[in-house]
């Protein structure tokens, strides 16, 4: 079901790009927008692991560290290549996975996660992150970002008169609404894709860790502590973490994360079923 939702949302993004491209700049305009957005996003895709690890001053953990041992056990159980494991020197408990494919993957945890979670909860969180790797969510997120970025670029180009002759032949009110609403719709769809992938990673983590209660307990504590312990970093990276790390202001107005309460509810439903 999650894969079907992701496919459907991707299809809507593609159709939105075709529609707005045809309205503003024709096929050529849509193709230029897609290439411009694609270059930036796929450069980020190939180097995102190095960039974010450097930004958060992460250090690779030794092979005998507790987190590394748990990741190895889970990766073997899931039949995944062993990812590199890093620690971020931050007190807020949190974690993320990155890397362009399972062969070049990284799992990063904050020092706060290790300090505040028991081994079972750690297992649930780490299995969730392996789910993102197994499901190639970094690639899916990059494609979604490329499509959404292309749509936003078309709106920007039209605003500055770069949309081509199609602008002059269109209803100005309709064109204005399309320029304003299409990028907003694209961003909302991209966020919906991200939330769908979080649910899928939760289900994967529940299965690989051996018990959905491990992850549901961890999510409950992560939600509480993320409100109490600040995270130092860039809000643009918030979508990568298992729990939205930045609170207040507009940081959660358009959250890429589903409701933690709903995630816990779904995991609790799995606890009493065979999975």
C-alpha positions as CSV (number, residue, x, y, z in Angstrom):
1,X,0.0,0.0,0.0
2,X,2.8,2.4,0.9
3,X,4.5,1.6,-2.5
4,X,1.2,2.2,-4.3
5,X,0.8,5.6,-2.5
6,X,4.4,6.6,-3.4
7,X,3.8,5.7,-7.1
8,X,0.6,7.6,-7.2
9,X,2.1,10.7,-5.6
10,X,5.1,10.6,-8.0
11,X,2.6,10.3,-10.9
12,X,0.8,13.4,-9.7
13,X,4.1,15.3,-9.4
14,X,5.0,14.3,-13.0
15,X,1.6,15.4,-14.3
16,X,1.8,18.7,-12.5
17,X,5.2,19.3,-14.0
18,X,3.9,18.5,-17.5
19,X,0.8,20.8,-17.0
20,X,2.7,23.8,-15.6
21,X,5.5,23.3,-18.2
22,X,3.0,23.3,-21.0
23,X,1.1,26.3,-19.5
24,X,4.2,28.4,-19.1
25,X,7.0,27.3,-21.4
26,X,5.8,24.4,-23.4
27,X,7.7,21.1,-23.5
28,X,11.1,22.9,-23.8
29,X,10.4,24.9,-20.7
30,X,9.4,21.8,-18.7
31,X,12.5,20.0,-19.9
32,X,14.8,22.9,-19.0
33,X,13.3,23.1,-15.5
34,X,13.7,19.4,-15.0
35,X,17.4,19.5,-16.1
36,X,18.1,22.4,-13.8
37,X,16.5,20.9,-10.8
38,X,17.9,17.5,-11.6
39,X,21.6,18.6,-11.7
40,X,21.4,20.2,-8.2
41,X,19.5,17.3,-6.6
42,X,21.6,14.5,-8.1
43,X,24.8,16.2,-7.1
44,X,23.3,16.3,-3.6
45,X,22.3,12.6,-4.0
46,X,25.8,11.5,-4.7
47,X,27.5,13.6,-2.0
48,X,24.8,14.0,0.7
49,X,26.4,11.5,3.0
50,X,29.7,13.4,3.1
51,X,28.0,16.8,3.3
52,X,25.7,16.0,6.2
53,X,28.2,14.0,8.2
54,X,30.7,16.9,8.0
55,X,28.0,19.5,8.8
56,X,27.1,17.6,12.0
57,X,30.8,16.8,12.9
58,X,30.0,13.1,12.9
59,X,32.8,10.6,13.6
60,X,32.9,6.9,12.5
61,X,32.4,4.4,15.3
62,X,34.8,1.5,15.9
63,X,33.8,-2.0,15.0
64,X,33.5,-3.0,18.7
65,X,31.1,-0.1,19.6
66,X,27.7,-1.2,20.9
67,X,25.8,0.6,18.1
68,X,28.0,-0.9,15.4
69,X,27.4,-4.4,16.8
70,X,23.6,-3.9,16.8
71,X,23.7,-2.5,13.3
72,X,25.7,-5.5,12.1
73,X,23.3,-8.0,13.7
74,X,20.3,-6.2,12.1
75,X,22.0,-5.9,8.7
76,X,22.8,-9.6,8.7
77,X,19.2,-10.4,9.7
78,X,17.9,-8.2,6.9
79,X,20.5,-9.5,4.4
80,X,21.8,-6.0,3.7
81,X,25.5,-4.9,3.2
82,X,27.0,-3.5,6.5
83,X,26.7,0.3,6.4
84,X,29.2,2.6,8.0
85,X,28.1,3.8,11.4
86,X,28.7,7.3,12.7
87,X,28.0,9.2,15.9
88,X,27.0,12.9,16.1
89,X,28.0,14.8,19.2
90,X,24.5,16.1,20.1
91,X,22.5,15.5,23.2
92,X,19.1,15.2,21.5
93,X,18.4,11.5,20.8
94,X,17.9,11.1,17.1
95,X,19.2,9.2,14.0
96,X,19.3,9.2,10.3
97,X,20.4,7.1,7.3
98,X,21.9,8.3,4.1
99,X,23.9,7.1,1.1
100,X,23.1,6.6,-2.5
101,X,22.5,2.8,-2.3
102,X,22.8,-0.1,0.1
103,X,26.5,-0.6,-0.9
104,X,27.3,3.0,0.0
105,X,25.1,3.6,3.1
106,X,25.6,5.3,6.4
107,X,23.7,5.1,9.6
108,X,24.3,8.0,12.0
109,X,23.1,8.3,15.6
110,X,23.4,11.1,18.1
111,X,25.3,10.6,21.4
112,X,22.0,11.4,23.0
113,X,20.3,8.4,21.4
114,X,22.9,6.0,22.9
115,X,22.7,7.7,26.3
116,X,18.9,7.7,26.6
117,X,17.7,4.5,24.8
118,X,18.0,0.9,26.0
119,X,19.3,-1.8,23.7
120,X,15.8,-2.8,22.5
121,X,14.9,0.7,21.6
122,X,18.2,1.2,19.9
123,X,17.5,-1.9,17.9
124,X,14.1,-0.5,16.8
125,X,15.5,2.8,15.8
126,X,18.5,1.3,13.9
127,X,16.2,-1.2,12.1
128,X,14.0,1.7,11.0
129,X,17.1,3.4,9.5
130,X,18.1,0.2,7.7
131,X,14.5,0.3,6.3
132,X,15.3,3.6,4.6
133,X,18.4,2.0,3.1
134,X,16.7,-1.2,2.0
135,X,13.8,0.7,0.4
136,X,16.1,3.2,-1.4
137,X,14.3,6.1,0.2
138,X,17.3,8.5,-0.5
139,X,16.8,7.9,-4.2
140,X,13.0,8.2,-4.1
141,X,13.4,11.4,-2.1
142,X,15.8,12.8,-4.6
143,X,13.5,12.1,-7.5
144,X,10.6,13.7,-5.7
145,X,12.8,16.7,-4.8
146,X,13.8,17.0,-8.5
147,X,10.2,17.0,-9.8
148,X,9.1,19.5,-7.1
149,X,12.1,21.7,-7.7
150,X,11.4,21.8,-11.4
151,X,7.8,22.9,-10.8
152,X,9.1,25.6,-8.4
153,X,11.6,26.7,-11.0
154,X,8.9,27.1,-13.6
155,X,6.9,29.3,-11.3
156,X,10.1,31.4,-10.6
157,X,10.9,31.6,-14.3
158,X,7.4,32.8,-15.2
159,X,7.4,35.4,-12.4
160,X,10.5,37.0,-14.1
161,X,9.1,36.7,-17.6
162,X,11.2,33.7,-18.6
163,X,8.3,31.4,-19.4
164,X,8.1,32.0,-23.2
165,X,5.3,33.0,-25.4
166,X,2.8,30.7,-23.9
167,X,2.4,33.2,-21.0
168,X,0.9,35.8,-23.3
169,X,-1.7,33.4,-24.7
170,X,-3.0,32.3,-21.3
171,X,-5.7,33.7,-19.0
172,X,-3.7,35.9,-16.7
173,X,-5.7,35.0,-13.6
174,X,-5.5,31.3,-14.3
175,X,-1.8,31.6,-15.0
176,X,-1.2,33.5,-11.8
177,X,-3.1,30.9,-9.7
178,X,-1.1,28.1,-11.4
179,X,2.2,29.9,-10.7
180,X,1.3,30.3,-7.0
181,X,-0.5,27.0,-6.3
182,X,1.5,24.5,-8.4
183,X,4.8,24.9,-6.4
184,X,2.8,24.8,-3.2
185,X,1.0,21.6,-4.3
186,X,4.4,20.1,-5.4
187,X,5.9,20.8,-2.0
188,X,2.9,19.2,-0.2
189,X,3.1,16.1,-2.4
190,X,6.8,15.8,-1.8
191,X,6.1,15.9,2.0
192,X,3.4,13.3,1.6
193,X,5.8,11.0,-0.2
194,X,8.3,11.5,2.7
195,X,5.6,10.7,5.3
196,X,4.7,7.5,3.3
197,X,8.3,6.4,3.3
198,X,8.5,6.9,7.1
199,X,5.5,4.6,7.6
200,X,7.2,2.0,5.4
201,X,10.5,2.3,7.3
202,X,8.6,1.9,10.6
203,X,7.0,-1.4,9.4
204,X,10.4,-2.6,8.2
205,X,12.1,-1.7,11.5
206,X,9.4,-3.5,13.5
207,X,9.9,-6.7,11.5
208,X,13.7,-6.6,11.4
209,X,14.1,-5.7,15.1
210,X,11.9,-8.6,16.1
211,X,9.2,-6.6,18.0
212,X,7.2,-3.5,17.0
213,X,7.2,-2.5,20.7
214,X,10.9,-1.7,20.5
215,X,10.3,1.1,17.9
216,X,7.0,2.3,19.4
217,X,8.7,2.8,22.8
218,X,11.6,4.5,21.2
219,X,9.4,6.9,19.2
220,X,7.5,7.9,22.3
221,X,10.6,8.8,24.2
222,X,12.2,10.5,21.1
223,X,9.1,12.7,20.7
224,X,9.2,13.8,24.3
225,X,13.0,14.4,24.4
226,X,13.0,16.2,21.1
227,X,10.8,18.8,22.7
228,X,13.0,19.1,25.7
229,X,16.5,18.9,24.2
230,X,17.4,21.3,21.3
231,X,19.3,20.2,18.2
232,X,21.9,22.4,16.6
233,X,21.7,22.2,12.8
234,X,20.0,23.2,9.6
235,X,16.3,22.8,9.3
236,X,16.8,21.8,5.6
237,X,18.2,18.4,7.0
238,X,15.2,17.8,9.2
239,X,13.6,15.3,6.8
240,X,16.5,12.9,7.2
241,X,16.0,12.3,11.0
242,X,13.7,9.7,12.5
243,X,12.0,12.4,14.5
244,X,11.7,16.0,13.4
245,X,14.7,17.6,15.3
246,X,13.8,21.3,15.3
247,X,10.9,22.7,17.2
248,X,9.1,26.0,17.1
249,X,8.3,28.6,14.5
250,X,7.4,27.3,11.0
251,X,9.7,24.2,11.2
252,X,6.8,21.8,11.6
253,X,4.2,23.7,9.6
254,X,5.0,21.6,6.5
255,X,6.6,18.6,8.3
256,X,8.0,15.8,6.3
257,X,7.3,13.5,9.2
258,X,3.9,11.9,10.0
259,X,2.4,12.3,13.4
260,X,4.4,10.4,16.0
261,X,1.1,9.4,17.7
262,X,-0.1,7.8,14.4
263,X,3.2,6.0,13.9
264,X,3.0,4.6,17.4
265,X,-0.6,3.6,16.8
266,X,0.3,1.6,13.7
267,X,3.2,-0.1,15.4
268,X,0.9,-1.0,18.3
269,X,-1.5,-2.6,15.9
270,X,1.3,-4.7,14.5
271,X,2.2,-5.9,18.1
272,X,-0.9,-8.0,18.4
273,X,-0.7,-9.4,14.8
274,X,1.5,-11.7,12.9
275,X,4.0,-9.8,10.8
